[in-house]
């Protein structure tokens, strides 16, 4: 039997009601069985990320960062009030001592010192949107800068998606503070939300989901140096879903565009994209940034918020479905290539799910 630790953050409304829950999923001859390990009530927890044996939780409307020791006895070990508004995503740097946080509403990036997890401290705040003209093409969503995701490129550089400005900012971190050293302009009205950075041969590939355009855009550049703001070349823009264009699924309309939320890249180079509005997972494949939609399946929910993909003992996509109040685990049939729901985990307001030993 295989035992898989799982943890999710959730929020049931915008009134600071939510938290995190941990489970063990045991897979045996009779199929998977799920047992609750523990839970911890917090504010409106919308993002969670591992930090060694701990997890860091962002409570979006509360504007707080909470460090938690998960397990059978959950324990809050540290908390800090953030400076910006609506923190929606965070990532810990390769040293494990600094976390960058994207503040959606205020269009900022905060840097939080986690060297002592019991005393997290905001060190710097970086404002985005300098030199941009607003509103952008999607006026009601692009009236100003909206930081949506932070991705560490190495110990001193990170990429920040700005949905409001149609930009990917390259930020350099030093003890003197953060500095924007360059940016990539996305197609107008793209609304970049999440991205992944991968290598393909001698190319680095940046793959970006456009929440407002229903597309995935790619850039490439040669590998081999850390001048992160240079040499990027736009490759292409392609649809993240066929359903938004064909209306082939019963509950979907041809005039309803997909709205990519999360994007995950697997070791074999496939890109899994969660498509809100149409309720699908689009799978894109290809080389050197020239990717196409090669598969798509139903998530069983209208608005998948986030996904995690695991490839041990089969390919599984763990989908957080807040409106349906569950996490759906989709397993690929290696013989037919089709997808089926292996099991579901009940969790009202599920926002993000992480899988692996960190959560056990």
MOJO-V959440 format. One line per field, one symbol per residue. ss: DSSP state (H for helix, E for strand, - for the rest). A space follows every 10 residues. Layout:
# MOJO-V959440
ss=???
This chain:
# MOJO-V959440
ss=-EEEEEEEEE EEE---EEEE EEEEEEEE-- EEEEEEEEEE EE--EEEEEE E--EEEEEE- ---EEEEEE- ----EEEEEE E-----EEEE EE-----EEE EEE----EEE EEE---HHH- EEEEEEE--- ---------- ------EEEE EE----EEEE EE----EEEE EEEE--EEEE EEEEE----- -EEEEEEEEE --EEEEEEEE ----EEEEEE EE-------- --EEEEEEE- --HHHH---- --------EE EEEEE----- EEEEEE---E EEEEEEE--E EEEEEEEE-- -----EEEEE -----EEEEE E----EEEEE EE------EE EEEEEE---E EEEEE-HHH-
